[in-house]
C-alpha cells in the first residue's frame, strides 16, 4: 500500500519524527509512506507528495488544531479514499470528553466546541485512535500508541562530544509554565550554586508566538523570562527533529515534562522515547505509576514530582548508578515500544476492515 499522511509538518515540532520512522520502515512491510505537501528544503530526508491519486490509504494526524488542505485536494481525497480507508490519529485528546483541569489546561473551552470537533472528525472517517497504551477513555475512539523507541538512534557515549550543560529541557513552552514555575524553579533555586549550566531549549520561553491568538490560548504560552534570568537559565532556540537526540546528548541530565491534559489522558508523545535515545540521564515529571506503565519498574527512580531538587543533585553526584537505571529502562523500551512493533500495529490497523 501507498499511505499518505495529512498533518501539520514542522521540522522543529509536532509528530514529524514519528512519521519519518514509519517512512523508513514501510518498505520492509511492503508499503510506502509520504506526507501530503511540497518538499521542505531543510528536511530533505522526508518524502512529500500532492499526487493524491497515487495512494491507497490516508491517515489524518491531528494535533491541537485541525490541519486543513486546499479544498480541491480535500475533495479529491474524499473521493479517492472511501471512509474505511481513512484513519484519524488524535494526538492531543480533542476527540474526547470535555476535560478542563484546574482552570488551566483543557481540550475544549465549551461543550458545544467539543461537539463541533467530534462532528468534524466523524465527517472524515469512522476510525479515530488516541495515542495511548491500553484502551482509550472515550468509547468512540480506539487506542494506538503510535510513538515508539528506535534503538538505532541511541547515542554512542564514545562519540558524544563533551557535555555543555548540567541540566537541559528540550521542548516548547506549550502548557508547561505552571509545572515549571511550581516545581522546577523552586528546585533550581535551592541547588543553583551547585549546578552548572541549565537550559530550556525551544520556542516561546522568552516571548509568546508572533501569531498572537491564532497560535492558541494565551495560557499555553505564559512564561516569566525574568525568573529564568534570576536563576541563570538559558533559552537556546529550537532545533529540527533530526537534531533533538544529539542536542539532548549535550547535557548530563534532561528533564521530561508533559502537558497537563496529555498527562491526565495518558497520551504518549515523541519526547517520551527520544529522551531515552540520548546519551543523558532522563528525569521525568511524571507520577510513578504512569512512569512504570510506560518505562517499566526501574523508571520510578527517575521521577521528579515532590523531590526535584534532591533527584537532580543525586543524579549529578551518582551518574554511574543512574546510567544503570537508564539502561534497564532502555531494555524495557526495546522489548515493548520498538518502532518495528509500532509499524506493524499501524499498518495492520490501516489494512484491517472496520468492525
PyMOL commands that set and color helices and strands:
alter all, ss='L'
color gray80, all
select helices_A, chain A and resi 16-29+41-43+52-54+71-80+83-85+111-124+151-153+157-159+177-194+212-215+218-221+225-230+241-248+260-265+271-277+288-295+297-302+308-317+319-336+339-351
alter helices_A, ss='H'
color red, helices_A
select strands_A, chain A and resi 2-6+32-36+48-49+57-62+86-90+100-101+105-106+128-130+142-143+165-170+198-201+233-234+251-256+281-284
alter strands_A, ss='S'
color yellow, strands_A
deselect
rebuild
show_as cartoon
